[in-house]
Each structure stands twice: as structure tokens, then as C-alpha cells.
Amino acid sequence: MNLTFSQWVKLGFGGMAWMNKHRDAVDDAIALWQSIVPAEQVDGGIPHTEAIEKVRTGDLSADEKAVMDRASQSFG
């Protein structure tokens, strides 16, 4: 979507106003999402907070570095 800065600002404030007006609907949607999607992976994965911390500090294994290199090449 190609919007000007002022259009993005209007969209952002409009979204916040809508969320404030329909707070119960937003809370219900969040509760539904959290009931369907688990907060943490249990089966052999790592939580997203740990993954972010690994990328931020550069504490990656050789396999993880290869995945990061492959992912960065496809987008760059």
C-alpha cells in the first residue's frame, strides 16, 4: 500500500480510536487468539524471545548462522 506519511498517521490514529471504541471486541479477539495459538513452543522449538536474543547477541550455532545467511540472501 503506497500511502503518504500523513495518511499513515491518520490510519494509525483511526485504528487506535477504533480499538478504544470497541475495546471489548478487541479483548475478545486477543483472548480467542491466545486460546488457539500457544504462547510458547513445547516440542523442541525455542520461544521467540530466546530467538530474538540469540540474533541480537550473535550467539548462533553454525547451523543457525547458515539459516540466517540463506534467509538474508533471499531478501537482499
N, CA, C and O atoms as a Tripos MOL2 file, in Angstrom:
@<TRIPOS>MOLECULE
protein
  304   303    76     0     0
PROTEIN
NO_CHARGES

@<TRIPOS>ATOM
      1 N           0.8380   -1.1500    0.0000 N.3       1 MET1
      2 CA          0.0000    0.0000    0.0000 C.3       1 MET1
      3 C           0.9000    1.2350    0.0000 C.2       1 MET1
      4 O           1.7530    1.3910    0.8730 O.2       1 MET1
      5 N           0.7060    2.0870   -0.9630 N.am      2 ASN2
      6 CA          1.5090    3.3010   -1.0610 C.3       2 ASN2
      7 C           0.7230    4.4670   -0.4870 C.2       2 ASN2
      8 O          -0.1360    5.0400   -1.1580 O.2       2 ASN2
      9 N           1.0200    4.8140    0.7530 N.am      3 LEU3
     10 CA          0.3590    5.9180    1.4260 C.3       3 LEU3
     11 C           1.3930    6.9680    1.7900 C.2       3 LEU3
     12 O           2.5700    6.6640    1.9820 O.2       3 LEU3
     13 N           0.9340    8.2110    1.8810 N.am      4 THR4
     14 CA          1.8230    9.2650    2.3420 C.3       4 THR4
     15 C           1.9480    9.1590    3.8550 C.2       4 THR4
     16 O           1.2040    8.4240    4.5050 O.2       4 THR4
     17 N           2.8880    9.8960    4.3980 N.am      5 PHE5
     18 CA          3.1010    9.8710    5.8430 C.3       5 PHE5
     19 C           1.8440   10.2990    6.5900 C.2       5 PHE5
     20 O           1.4620    9.6780    7.5820 O.2       5 PHE5
     21 N           1.2100   11.3540    6.1160 N.am      6 SER6
     22 CA          0.0080   11.8370    6.8090 C.3       6 SER6
     23 C          -1.1270   10.8100    6.7310 C.2       6 SER6
     24 O          -1.9170   10.6890    7.6670 O.2       6 SER6
     25 N          -1.2080   10.0740    5.6220 N.am      7 GLN7
     26 CA         -2.2270    9.0330    5.5270 C.3       7 GLN7
     27 C          -1.9340    7.9010    6.5030 C.2       7 GLN7
     28 O          -2.8580    7.3500    7.1020 O.2       7 GLN7
     29 N          -0.6510    7.5430    6.6750 N.am      8 TRP8
     30 CA         -0.2880    6.5160    7.6570 C.3       8 TRP8
     31 C          -0.6290    6.9770    9.0720 C.2       8 TRP8
     32 O          -1.0980    6.1890    9.8940 O.2       8 TRP8
     33 N          -0.3890    8.2720    9.3520 N.am      9 VAL9
     34 CA         -0.7060    8.8150   10.6710 C.3       9 VAL9
     35 C          -2.2140    8.7480   10.9140 C.2       9 VAL9
     36 O          -2.6560    8.3230   11.9810 O.2       9 VAL9
     37 N          -3.0090    9.1720    9.9130 N.am     10 LYS10
     38 CA         -4.4690    9.1180   10.0400 C.3      10 LYS10
     39 C          -4.9350    7.6800   10.2330 C.2      10 LYS10
     40 O          -5.8200    7.4200   11.0490 O.2      10 LYS10
     41 N          -4.3530    6.7540    9.4950 N.am     11 LEU11
     42 CA         -4.7060    5.3470    9.6280 C.3      11 LEU11
     43 C          -4.3710    4.8380   11.0270 C.2      11 LEU11
     44 O          -5.1590    4.1060   11.6270 O.2      11 LEU11
     45 N          -3.2170    5.2180   11.5440 N.am     12 GLY12
     46 CA         -2.8140    4.7980   12.8840 C.3      12 GLY12
     47 C          -3.7290    5.3460   13.9620 C.2      12 GLY12
     48 O          -4.1670    4.6120   14.8470 O.2      12 GLY12
     49 N          -4.0210    6.6480   13.8860 N.am     13 PHE13
     50 CA         -4.9200    7.2370   14.8810 C.3      13 PHE13
     51 C          -6.3330    6.6960   14.7490 C.2      13 PHE13
     52 O          -7.0250    6.5090   15.7500 O.2      13 PHE13
     53 N          -6.7650    6.4460   13.5240 N.am     14 GLY14
     54 CA         -8.0900    5.8590   13.3180 C.3      14 GLY14
     55 C          -8.1700    4.4600   13.8860 C.2      14 GLY14
     56 O          -9.1800    4.0840   14.4800 O.2      14 GLY14
     57 N          -7.1080    3.6830   13.7080 N.am     15 GLY15
     58 CA         -7.0570    2.3350   14.2790 C.3      15 GLY15
     59 C          -7.0730    2.3560   15.7930 C.2      15 GLY15
     60 O          -7.7490    1.5450   16.4270 O.2      15 GLY15
     61 N          -6.3260    3.2870   16.3730 N.am     16 MET16
     62 CA         -6.3280    3.3920   17.8360 C.3      16 MET16
     63 C          -7.7000    3.8280   18.3510 C.2      16 MET16
     64 O          -8.1660    3.3350   19.3780 O.2      16 MET16
     65 N          -8.3450    4.7550   17.6360 N.am     17 ALA17
     66 CA         -9.6810    5.2020   18.0480 C.3      17 ALA17
     67 C         -10.6770    4.0530   17.9470 C.2      17 ALA17
     68 O         -11.5180    3.8790   18.8290 O.2      17 ALA17
     69 N         -10.5880    3.2680   16.8750 N.am     18 TRP18
     70 CA        -11.4890    2.1310   16.7190 C.3      18 TRP18
     71 C         -11.2670    1.1170   17.8330 C.2      18 TRP18
     72 O         -12.2240    0.5940   18.4030 O.2      18 TRP18
     73 N          -9.9900    0.8380   18.1430 N.am     19 MET19
     74 CA         -9.6860   -0.1160   19.2140 C.3      19 MET19
     75 C         -10.1900    0.3900   20.5590 C.2      19 MET19
     76 O         -10.6510   -0.3990   21.3830 O.2      19 MET19
     77 N         -10.1070    1.7050   20.7910 N.am     20 ASN20
     78 CA        -10.5950    2.2710   22.0410 C.3      20 ASN20
     79 C         -12.1250    2.1930   22.1070 C.2      20 ASN20
     80 O         -12.6890    1.9030   23.1620 O.2      20 ASN20
     81 N         -12.7850    2.4500   20.9900 N.am     21 LYS21
     82 CA        -14.2440    2.4280   20.9370 C.3      21 LYS21
     83 C         -14.7820    1.0110   21.1130 C.2      21 LYS21
     84 O         -15.8120    0.8060   21.7540 O.2      21 LYS21
     85 N         -14.0800    0.0390   20.5420 N.am     22 HIS22
     86 CA        -14.5270   -1.3540   20.5540 C.3      22 HIS22
     87 C         -13.5940   -2.2130   21.4060 C.2      22 HIS22
     88 O         -13.1840   -3.2970   20.9910 O.2      22 HIS22
     89 N         -13.2670   -1.7240   22.5830 N.am     23 ARG23
     90 CA        -12.3020   -2.3850   23.4600 C.3      23 ARG23
     91 C         -12.7090   -3.8220   23.7970 C.2      23 ARG23
     92 O         -11.8530   -4.7060   23.8350 O.2      23 ARG23
     93 N         -13.9950   -4.0680   24.0420 N.am     24 ASP24
     94 CA        -14.4500   -5.4210   24.3790 C.3      24 ASP24
     95 C         -14.2270   -6.3850   23.2280 C.2      24 ASP24
     96 O         -13.8220   -7.5270   23.4420 O.2      24 ASP24
     97 N         -14.4920   -5.9290   22.0000 N.am     25 ALA25
     98 CA        -14.2780   -6.7820   20.8290 C.3      25 ALA25
     99 C         -12.8020   -7.0930   20.6530 C.2      25 ALA25
    100 O         -12.4350   -8.2210   20.3230 O.2      25 ALA25
    101 N         -11.9590   -6.0990   20.8740 N.am     26 VAL26
    102 CA        -10.5120   -6.3110   20.7600 C.3      26 VAL26
    103 C         -10.0450   -7.2940   21.8280 C.2      26 VAL26
    104 O          -9.2610   -8.1970   21.5360 O.2      26 VAL26
    105 N         -10.5160   -7.1300   23.0580 N.am     27 ASP27
    106 CA        -10.1370   -8.0470   24.1320 C.3      27 ASP27
    107 C         -10.6020   -9.4700   23.8300 C.2      27 ASP27
    108 O          -9.8800  -10.4310   24.0960 O.2      27 ASP27
    109 N         -11.8180   -9.6050   23.2690 N.am     28 ASP28
    110 CA        -12.3130  -10.9340   22.8970 C.3      28 ASP28
    111 C         -11.4630  -11.5520   21.7950 C.2      28 ASP28
    112 O         -11.1770  -12.7490   21.8270 O.2      28 ASP28
    113 N         -11.0580  -10.7420   20.8210 N.am     29 ALA29
    114 CA        -10.2230  -11.2500   19.7320 C.3      29 ALA29
    115 C          -8.8600  -11.6890   20.2500 C.2      29 ALA29
    116 O          -8.3340  -12.7170   19.8230 O.2      29 ALA29
    117 N          -8.2940  -10.9240   21.1570 N.am     30 ILE30
    118 CA         -6.9970  -11.2960   21.7390 C.3      30 ILE30
    119 C          -7.1230  -12.5770   22.5510 C.2      30 ILE30
    120 O          -6.2650  -13.4550   22.4670 O.2      30 ILE30
    121 N          -8.1910  -12.6860   23.3370 N.am     31 ALA31
    122 CA         -8.4040  -13.8950   24.1350 C.3      31 ALA31
    123 C          -8.5900  -15.1120   23.2360 C.2      31 ALA31
    124 O          -8.0800  -16.1910   23.5400 O.2      31 ALA31
    125 N          -9.3160  -14.9470   22.1330 N.am     32 LEU32
    126 CA         -9.5040  -16.0530   21.1960 C.3      32 LEU32
    127 C          -8.1730  -16.4670   20.5850 C.2      32 LEU32
    128 O          -7.8690  -17.6570   20.4980 O.2      32 LEU32
    129 N          -7.3720  -15.4800   20.1580 N.am     33 TRP33
    130 CA         -6.0640  -15.7730   19.5660 C.3      33 TRP33
    131 C          -5.1860  -16.5250   20.5630 C.2      33 TRP33
    132 O          -4.5460  -17.5120   20.1990 O.2      33 TRP33
    133 N          -5.1490  -16.0730   21.8060 N.am     34 GLN34
    134 CA         -4.3070  -16.7110   22.8170 C.3      34 GLN34
    135 C          -4.8080  -18.0960   23.1770 C.2      34 GLN34
    136 O          -4.0200  -18.9350   23.6140 O.2      34 GLN34
    137 N          -6.0950  -18.3600   23.0070 N.am     35 SER35
    138 CA         -6.6100  -19.6960   23.2940 C.3      35 SER35
    139 C          -6.2750  -20.6750   22.1700 C.2      35 SER35
    140 O          -6.2100  -21.8830   22.3980 O.2      35 SER35
    141 N          -6.0650  -20.1620   20.9640 N.am     36 ILE36
    142 CA         -5.7750  -21.0300   19.8150 C.3      36 ILE36
    143 C          -4.2720  -21.2190   19.6390 C.2      36 ILE36
    144 O          -3.8030  -22.3390   19.4360 O.2      36 ILE36
    145 N          -3.5200  -20.1250   19.7160 N.am     37 VAL37
    146 CA         -2.0780  -20.1570   19.4750 C.3      37 VAL37
    147 C          -1.3600  -20.2450   20.8170 C.2      37 VAL37
    148 O          -1.5180  -19.3600   21.6570 O.2      37 VAL37
    149 N          -0.5780  -21.2900   21.0290 N.am     38 PRO38
    150 CA          0.1330  -21.3950   22.3090 C.3      38 PRO38
    151 C           1.1880  -20.2910   22.4350 C.2      38 PRO38
    152 O           1.7770  -19.8530   21.4470 O.2      38 PRO38
    153 N           1.4060  -19.8620   23.6630 N.am     39 ALA39
    154 CA          2.3620  -18.7820   23.9070 C.3      39 ALA39
    155 C           3.8000  -19.2230   23.6500 C.2      39 ALA39
    156 O           4.6120  -18.4410   23.1570 O.2      39 ALA39
    157 N           4.1100  -20.4500   23.9770 N.am     40 GLU40
    158 CA          5.4700  -20.9700   23.8040 C.3      40 GLU40
    159 C           5.4140  -22.3040   23.0690 C.2      40 GLU40
    160 O           4.4420  -23.0490   23.1850 O.2      40 GLU40
    161 N           6.4650  -22.5930   22.3130 N.am     41 GLN41
    162 CA          6.5640  -23.8960   21.6690 C.3      41 GLN41
    163 C           7.0640  -24.8920   22.6970 C.2      41 GLN41
    164 O           7.9870  -24.6040   23.4590 O.2      41 GLN41
    165 N           6.4560  -26.0550   22.7150 N.am     42 VAL42
    166 CA          6.8270  -27.0580   23.7050 C.3      42 VAL42
    167 C           7.6980  -28.1430   23.0920 C.2      42 VAL42
    168 O           8.5730  -28.6830   23.7710 O.2      42 VAL42
    169 N           7.4820  -28.4700   21.8430 N.am     43 ASP43
    170 CA          8.1220  -29.6400   21.2370 C.3      43 ASP43
    171 C           9.4150  -29.3050   20.4930 C.2      43 ASP43
    172 O           9.4260  -29.2490   19.2630 O.2      43 ASP43
    173 N          10.4840  -29.0880   21.2180 N.am     44 GLY44
    174 CA         11.8050  -28.9540   20.6170 C.3      44 GLY44
    175 C          12.1280  -27.5860   20.0500 C.2      44 GLY44
    176 O          13.2790  -27.3520   19.6810 O.2      44 GLY44
    177 N          11.1900  -26.6820   19.9620 N.am     45 GLY45
    178 CA         11.4730  -25.3490   19.4600 C.3      45 GLY45
    179 C          11.9410  -24.4410   20.5780 C.2      45 GLY45
    180 O          12.0000  -24.8380   21.7420 O.2      45 GLY45
    181 N          12.2710  -23.2140   20.2060 N.am     46 ILE46
    182 CA         12.6380  -22.2370   21.2280 C.3      46 ILE46
    183 C          11.6390  -21.0920   21.1690 C.2      46 ILE46
    184 O          11.0830  -20.8110   20.1070 O.2      46 ILE46
    185 N          11.4060  -20.4350   22.2830 N.am     47 PRO47
    186 CA         10.4770  -19.3000   22.2670 C.3      47 PRO47
    187 C          11.0290  -18.1420   21.4420 C.2      47 PRO47
    188 O          12.2430  -17.9980   21.2940 O.2      47 PRO47
    189 N          10.1380  -17.3270   20.9140 N.am     48 HIS48
    190 CA         10.5860  -16.2360   20.0500 C.3      48 HIS48
    191 C          11.4770  -15.2510   20.7910 C.2      48 HIS48
    192 O          12.3570  -14.6430   20.1820 O.2      48 HIS48
    193 N          11.2670  -15.0790   22.0940 N.am     49 THR49
    194 CA         12.1240  -14.1510   22.8440 C.3      49 THR49
    195 C          13.5620  -14.6470   22.8930 C.2      49 THR49
    196 O          14.5040  -13.8570   22.8330 O.2      49 THR49
    197 N          13.7240  -15.9690   23.0050 N.am     50 GLU50
    198 CA         15.0760  -16.5330   23.0120 C.3      50 GLU50
    199 C          15.7080  -16.4050   21.6300 C.2      50 GLU50
    200 O          16.9040  -16.1360   21.5180 O.2      50 GLU50
    201 N          14.9200  -16.5960   20.5840 N.am     51 ALA51
    202 CA         15.4470  -16.4600   19.2240 C.3      51 ALA51
    203 C          15.8890  -15.0250   18.9520 C.2      51 ALA51
    204 O          16.9400  -14.7990   18.3530 O.2      51 ALA51
    205 N          15.0970  -14.0670   19.3860 N.am     52 ILE52
    206 CA         15.4570  -12.6660   19.2040 C.3      52 ILE52
    207 C          16.7500  -12.3420   19.9460 C.2      52 ILE52
    208 O          17.6130  -11.6350   19.4260 O.2      52 ILE52
    209 N          16.8730  -12.8590   21.1510 N.am     53 GLU53
    210 CA         18.0740  -12.6100   21.9490 C.3      53 GLU53
    211 C          19.3080  -13.2350   21.2820 C.2      53 GLU53
    212 O          20.3840  -12.6360   21.2930 O.2      53 GLU53
    213 N          19.1590  -14.4290   20.7050 N.am     54 LYS54
    214 CA         20.2880  -15.0710   20.0150 C.3      54 LYS54
    215 C          20.7350  -14.2430   18.8240 C.2      54 LYS54
    216 O          21.9330  -14.0710   18.6020 O.2      54 LYS54
    217 N          19.7840  -13.7300   18.0560 N.am     55 VAL55
    218 CA         20.1350  -12.9180   16.8900 C.3      55 VAL55
    219 C          20.7650  -11.6070   17.3350 C.2      55 VAL55
    220 O          21.7390  -11.1480   16.7380 O.2      55 VAL55
    221 N          20.2110  -11.0040   18.3830 N.am     56 ARG56
    222 CA         20.7220   -9.7190   18.8640 C.3      56 ARG56
    223 C          22.1550   -9.8380   19.3540 C.2      56 ARG56
    224 O          22.9800   -8.9710   19.0680 O.2      56 ARG56
    225 N          22.4630  -10.9080   20.0920 N.am     57 THR57
    226 CA         23.8090  -11.0640   20.6500 C.3      57 THR57
    227 C          24.7680  -11.7460   19.6940 C.2      57 THR57
    228 O          25.9800  -11.7060   19.9070 O.2      57 THR57
    229 N          24.2530  -12.3720   18.6420 N.am     58 GLY58
    230 CA         25.1210  -13.0870   17.6990 C.3      58 GLY58
    231 C          25.5470  -14.4430   18.2000 C.2      58 GLY58
    232 O          26.4930  -15.0210   17.6660 O.2      58 GLY58
    233 N          24.8860  -14.9670   19.2010 N.am     59 ASP59
    234 CA         25.2200  -16.2550   19.8010 C.3      59 ASP59
    235 C          24.5050  -17.3780   19.0510 C.2      59 ASP59
    236 O          23.6070  -18.0250   19.5900 O.2      59 ASP59
    237 N          24.9190  -17.6010   17.7890 N.am     60 LEU60
    238 CA         24.2680  -18.5870   16.9300 C.3      60 LEU60
    239 C          25.1990  -19.7680   16.6770 C.2      60 LEU60
    240 O          26.4170  -19.6090   16.5910 O.2      60 LEU60
    241 N          24.6090  -20.9440   16.5600 N.am     61 SER61
    242 CA         25.3980  -22.1140   16.1800 C.3      61 SER61
    243 C          25.6880  -22.0390   14.6840 C.2      61 SER61
    244 O          25.1530  -21.1760   13.9880 O.2      61 SER61
    245 N          26.5290  -22.9360   14.1910 N.am     62 ALA62
    246 CA         26.8780  -22.9440   12.7700 C.3      62 ALA62
    247 C          25.6390  -23.1760   11.9030 C.2      62 ALA62
    248 O          25.4920  -22.5440   10.8570 O.2      62 ALA62
    249 N          24.7500  -24.0730   12.3250 N.am     63 ASP63
    250 CA         23.5230  -24.3300   11.5690 C.3      63 ASP63
    251 C          22.6090  -23.1080   11.5560 C.2      63 ASP63
    252 O          22.0130  -22.7820   10.5290 O.2      63 ASP63
    253 N          22.5040  -22.4380   12.6950 N.am     64 GLU64
    254 CA         21.6590  -21.2490   12.7680 C.3      64 GLU64
    255 C          22.2230  -20.1190   11.9140 C.2      64 GLU64
    256 O          21.4680  -19.3760   11.2870 O.2      64 GLU64
    257 N          23.5590  -19.9860   11.8850 N.am     65 LYS65
    258 CA         24.1830  -18.9750   11.0360 C.3      65 LYS65
    259 C          23.9230  -19.2590    9.5670 C.2      65 LYS65
    260 O          23.6930  -18.3370    8.7850 O.2      65 LYS65
    261 N          23.9590  -20.5400    9.1850 N.am     66 ALA66
    262 CA         23.6910  -20.8990    7.7950 C.3      66 ALA66
    263 C          22.2550  -20.5490    7.4100 C.2      66 ALA66
    264 O          22.0090  -20.0590    6.3080 O.2      66 ALA66
    265 N          21.3170  -20.7960    8.3070 N.am     67 VAL67
    266 CA         19.9210  -20.4490    8.0450 C.3      67 VAL67
    267 C          19.7680  -18.9410    7.9200 C.2      67 VAL67
    268 O          19.0670  -18.4690    7.0260 O.2      67 VAL67
    269 N          20.4090  -18.1770    8.7970 N.am     68 MET68
    270 CA         20.3340  -16.7180    8.7380 C.3      68 MET68
    271 C          20.9490  -16.1840    7.4350 C.2      68 MET68
    272 O          20.4050  -15.2690    6.8170 O.2      68 MET68
    273 N          22.0750  -16.7570    7.0290 N.am     69 ASP69
    274 CA         22.7120  -16.3270    5.7870 C.3      69 ASP69
    275 C          21.8180  -16.6170    4.5960 C.2      69 ASP69
    276 O          21.6720  -15.7820    3.7050 O.2      69 ASP69
    277 N          21.2240  -17.7930    4.5800 N.am     70 ARG70
    278 CA         20.3470  -18.1880    3.4860 C.3      70 ARG70
    279 C          19.1200  -17.2670    3.4500 C.2      70 ARG70
    280 O          18.6890  -16.8570    2.3720 O.2      70 ARG70
    281 N          18.5650  -16.9470    4.5970 N.am     71 ALA71
    282 CA         17.3830  -16.0860    4.6610 C.3      71 ALA71
    283 C          17.7290  -14.6570    4.2370 C.2      71 ALA71
    284 O          16.9400  -14.0120    3.5460 O.2      71 ALA71
    285 N          18.8870  -14.1620    4.6380 N.am     72 SER72
    286 CA         19.2470  -12.7840    4.2790 C.3      72 SER72
    287 C          19.5610  -12.6640    2.8040 C.2      72 SER72
    288 O          19.3430  -11.5980    2.2280 O.2      72 SER72
    289 N          20.0670  -13.7150    2.1630 N.am     73 GLN73
    290 CA         20.3590  -13.6700    0.7410 C.3      73 GLN73
    291 C          19.0820  -13.6460   -0.0950 C.2      73 GLN73
    292 O          19.0580  -13.0430   -1.1680 O.2      73 GLN73
    293 N          18.0300  -14.2920    0.3820 N.am     74 SER74
    294 CA         16.8030  -14.3340   -0.3990 C.3      74 SER74
    295 C          16.0820  -13.0060   -0.3920 C.2      74 SER74
    296 O          15.3100  -12.7230   -1.3080 O.2      74 SER74
    297 N          16.3160  -12.1680    0.6360 N.am     75 PHE75
    298 CA         15.6520  -10.8760    0.7170 C.3      75 PHE75
    299 C          16.5620   -9.7260    0.3260 C.2      75 PHE75
    300 O          16.0780   -8.6070    0.1520 O.2      75 PHE75
    301 N          17.8390   -9.9510    0.1820 N.am     76 GLY76
    302 CA         18.7590   -8.8560   -0.0970 C.3      76 GLY76
    303 C          19.2760   -8.9240   -1.4290 C.2      76 GLY76
    304 O          20.0700   -8.0720   -1.8280 O.2      76 GLY76
@<TRIPOS>BOND
     1     1     2 1
     2     2     3 1
     3     3     4 2
     4     3     5 am
     5     5     6 1
     6     6     7 1
     7     7     8 2
     8     7     9 am
     9     9    10 1
    10    10    11 1
    11    11    12 2
    12    11    13 am
    13    13    14 1
    14    14    15 1
    15    15    16 2
    16    15    17 am
    17    17    18 1
    18    18    19 1
    19    19    20 2
    20    19    21 am
    21    21    22 1
    22    22    23 1
    23    23    24 2
    24    23    25 am
    25    25    26 1
    26    26    27 1
    27    27    28 2
    28    27    29 am
    29    29    30 1
    30    30    31 1
    31    31    32 2
    32    31    33 am
    33    33    34 1
    34    34    35 1
    35    35    36 2
    36    35    37 am
    37    37    38 1
    38    38    39 1
    39    39    40 2
    40    39    41 am
    41    41    42 1
    42    42    43 1
    43    43    44 2
    44    43    45 am
    45    45    46 1
    46    46    47 1
    47    47    48 2
    48    47    49 am
    49    49    50 1
    50    50    51 1
    51    51    52 2
    52    51    53 am
    53    53    54 1
    54    54    55 1
    55    55    56 2
    56    55    57 am
    57    57    58 1
    58    58    59 1
    59    59    60 2
    60    59    61 am
    61    61    62 1
    62    62    63 1
    63    63    64 2
    64    63    65 am
    65    65    66 1
    66    66    67 1
    67    67    68 2
    68    67    69 am
    69    69    70 1
    70    70    71 1
    71    71    72 2
    72    71    73 am
    73    73    74 1
    74    74    75 1
    75    75    76 2
    76    75    77 am
    77    77    78 1
    78    78    79 1
    79    79    80 2
    80    79    81 am
    81    81    82 1
    82    82    83 1
    83    83    84 2
    84    83    85 am
    85    85    86 1
    86    86    87 1
    87    87    88 2
    88    87    89 am
    89    89    90 1
    90    90    91 1
    91    91    92 2
    92    91    93 am
    93    93    94 1
    94    94    95 1
    95    95    96 2
    96    95    97 am
    97    97    98 1
    98    98    99 1
    99    99   100 2
   100    99   101 am
   101   101   102 1
   102   102   103 1
   103   103   104 2
   104   103   105 am
   105   105   106 1
   106   106   107 1
   107   107   108 2
   108   107   109 am
   109   109   110 1
   110   110   111 1
   111   111   112 2
   112   111   113 am
   113   113   114 1
   114   114   115 1
   115   115   116 2
   116   115   117 am
   117   117   118 1
   118   118   119 1
   119   119   120 2
   120   119   121 am
   121   121   122 1
   122   122   123 1
   123   123   124 2
   124   123   125 am
   125   125   126 1
   126   126   127 1
   127   127   128 2
   128   127   129 am
   129   129   130 1
   130   130   131 1
   131   131   132 2
   132   131   133 am
   133   133   134 1
   134   134   135 1
   135   135   136 2
   136   135   137 am
   137   137   138 1
   138   138   139 1
   139   139   140 2
   140   139   141 am
   141   141   142 1
   142   142   143 1
   143   143   144 2
   144   143   145 am
   145   145   146 1
   146   146   147 1
   147   147   148 2
   148   147   149 am
   149   149   150 1
   150   150   151 1
   151   151   152 2
   152   151   153 am
   153   153   154 1
   154   154   155 1
   155   155   156 2
   156   155   157 am
   157   157   158 1
   158   158   159 1
   159   159   160 2
   160   159   161 am
   161   161   162 1
   162   162   163 1
   163   163   164 2
   164   163   165 am
   165   165   166 1
   166   166   167 1
   167   167   168 2
   168   167   169 am
   169   169   170 1
   170   170   171 1
   171   171   172 2
   172   171   173 am
   173   173   174 1
   174   174   175 1
   175   175   176 2
   176   175   177 am
   177   177   178 1
   178   178   179 1
   179   179   180 2
   180   179   181 am
   181   181   182 1
   182   182   183 1
   183   183   184 2
   184   183   185 am
   185   185   186 1
   186   186   187 1
   187   187   188 2
   188   187   189 am
   189   189   190 1
   190   190   191 1
   191   191   192 2
   192   191   193 am
   193   193   194 1
   194   194   195 1
   195   195   196 2
   196   195   197 am
   197   197   198 1
   198   198   199 1
   199   199   200 2
   200   199   201 am
   201   201   202 1
   202   202   203 1
   203   203   204 2
   204   203   205 am
   205   205   206 1
   206   206   207 1
   207   207   208 2
   208   207   209 am
   209   209   210 1
   210   210   211 1
   211   211   212 2
   212   211   213 am
   213   213   214 1
   214   214   215 1
   215   215   216 2
   216   215   217 am
   217   217   218 1
   218   218   219 1
   219   219   220 2
   220   219   221 am
   221   221   222 1
   222   222   223 1
   223   223   224 2
   224   223   225 am
   225   225   226 1
   226   226   227 1
   227   227   228 2
   228   227   229 am
   229   229   230 1
   230   230   231 1
   231   231   232 2
   232   231   233 am
   233   233   234 1
   234   234   235 1
   235   235   236 2
   236   235   237 am
   237   237   238 1
   238   238   239 1
   239   239   240 2
   240   239   241 am
   241   241   242 1
   242   242   243 1
   243   243   244 2
   244   243   245 am
   245   245   246 1
   246   246   247 1
   247   247   248 2
   248   247   249 am
   249   249   250 1
   250   250   251 1
   251   251   252 2
   252   251   253 am
   253   253   254 1
   254   254   255 1
   255   255   256 2
   256   255   257 am
   257   257   258 1
   258   258   259 1
   259   259   260 2
   260   259   261 am
   261   261   262 1
   262   262   263 1
   263   263   264 2
   264   263   265 am
   265   265   266 1
   266   266   267 1
   267   267   268 2
   268   267   269 am
   269   269   270 1
   270   270   271 1
   271   271   272 2
   272   271   273 am
   273   273   274 1
   274   274   275 1
   275   275   276 2
   276   275   277 am
   277   277   278 1
   278   278   279 1
   279   279   280 2
   280   279   281 am
   281   281   282 1
   282   282   283 1
   283   283   284 2
   284   283   285 am
   285   285   286 1
   286   286   287 1
   287   287   288 2
   288   287   289 am
   289   289   290 1
   290   290   291 1
   291   291   292 2
   292   291   293 am
   293   293   294 1
   294   294   295 1
   295   295   296 2
   296   295   297 am
   297   297   298 1
   298   298   299 1
   299   299   300 2
   300   299   301 am
   301   301   302 1
   302   302   303 1
   303   303   304 2
@<TRIPOS>SUBSTRUCTURE
     1 MET1         2 RESIDUE 1 A MET
     2 ASN2         6 RESIDUE 1 A ASN
     3 LEU3        10 RESIDUE 1 A LEU
     4 THR4        14 RESIDUE 1 A THR
     5 PHE5        18 RESIDUE 1 A PHE
     6 SER6        22 RESIDUE 1 A SER
     7 GLN7        26 RESIDUE 1 A GLN
     8 TRP8        30 RESIDUE 1 A TRP
     9 VAL9        34 RESIDUE 1 A VAL
    10 LYS10       38 RESIDUE 1 A LYS
    11 LEU11       42 RESIDUE 1 A LEU
    12 GLY12       46 RESIDUE 1 A GLY
    13 PHE13       50 RESIDUE 1 A PHE
    14 GLY14       54 RESIDUE 1 A GLY
    15 GLY15       58 RESIDUE 1 A GLY
    16 MET16       62 RESIDUE 1 A MET
    17 ALA17       66 RESIDUE 1 A ALA
    18 TRP18       70 RESIDUE 1 A TRP
    19 MET19       74 RESIDUE 1 A MET
    20 ASN20       78 RESIDUE 1 A ASN
    21 LYS21       82 RESIDUE 1 A LYS
    22 HIS22       86 RESIDUE 1 A HIS
    23 ARG23       90 RESIDUE 1 A ARG
    24 ASP24       94 RESIDUE 1 A ASP
    25 ALA25       98 RESIDUE 1 A ALA
    26 VAL26      102 RESIDUE 1 A VAL
    27 ASP27      106 RESIDUE 1 A ASP
    28 ASP28      110 RESIDUE 1 A ASP
    29 ALA29      114 RESIDUE 1 A ALA
    30 ILE30      118 RESIDUE 1 A ILE
    31 ALA31      122 RESIDUE 1 A ALA
    32 LEU32      126 RESIDUE 1 A LEU
    33 TRP33      130 RESIDUE 1 A TRP
    34 GLN34      134 RESIDUE 1 A GLN
    35 SER35      138 RESIDUE 1 A SER
    36 ILE36      142 RESIDUE 1 A ILE
    37 VAL37      146 RESIDUE 1 A VAL
    38 PRO38      150 RESIDUE 1 A PRO
    39 ALA39      154 RESIDUE 1 A ALA
    40 GLU40      158 RESIDUE 1 A GLU
    41 GLN41      162 RESIDUE 1 A GLN
    42 VAL42      166 RESIDUE 1 A VAL
    43 ASP43      170 RESIDUE 1 A ASP
    44 GLY44      174 RESIDUE 1 A GLY
    45 GLY45      178 RESIDUE 1 A GLY
    46 ILE46      182 RESIDUE 1 A ILE
    47 PRO47      186 RESIDUE 1 A PRO
    48 HIS48      190 RESIDUE 1 A HIS
    49 THR49      194 RESIDUE 1 A THR
    50 GLU50      198 RESIDUE 1 A GLU
    51 ALA51      202 RESIDUE 1 A ALA
    52 ILE52      206 RESIDUE 1 A ILE
    53 GLU53      210 RESIDUE 1 A GLU
    54 LYS54      214 RESIDUE 1 A LYS
    55 VAL55      218 RESIDUE 1 A VAL
    56 ARG56      222 RESIDUE 1 A ARG
    57 THR57      226 RESIDUE 1 A THR
    58 GLY58      230 RESIDUE 1 A GLY
    59 ASP59      234 RESIDUE 1 A ASP
    60 LEU60      238 RESIDUE 1 A LEU
    61 SER61      242 RESIDUE 1 A SER
    62 ALA62      246 RESIDUE 1 A ALA
    63 ASP63      250 RESIDUE 1 A ASP
    64 GLU64      254 RESIDUE 1 A GLU
    65 LYS65      258 RESIDUE 1 A LYS
    66 ALA66      262 RESIDUE 1 A ALA
    67 VAL67      266 RESIDUE 1 A VAL
    68 MET68      270 RESIDUE 1 A MET
    69 ASP69      274 RESIDUE 1 A ASP
    70 ARG70      278 RESIDUE 1 A ARG
    71 ALA71      282 RESIDUE 1 A ALA
    72 SER72      286 RESIDUE 1 A SER
    73 GLN73      290 RESIDUE 1 A GLN
    74 SER74      294 RESIDUE 1 A SER
    75 PHE75      298 RESIDUE 1 A PHE
    76 GLY76      302 RESIDUE 1 A GLY
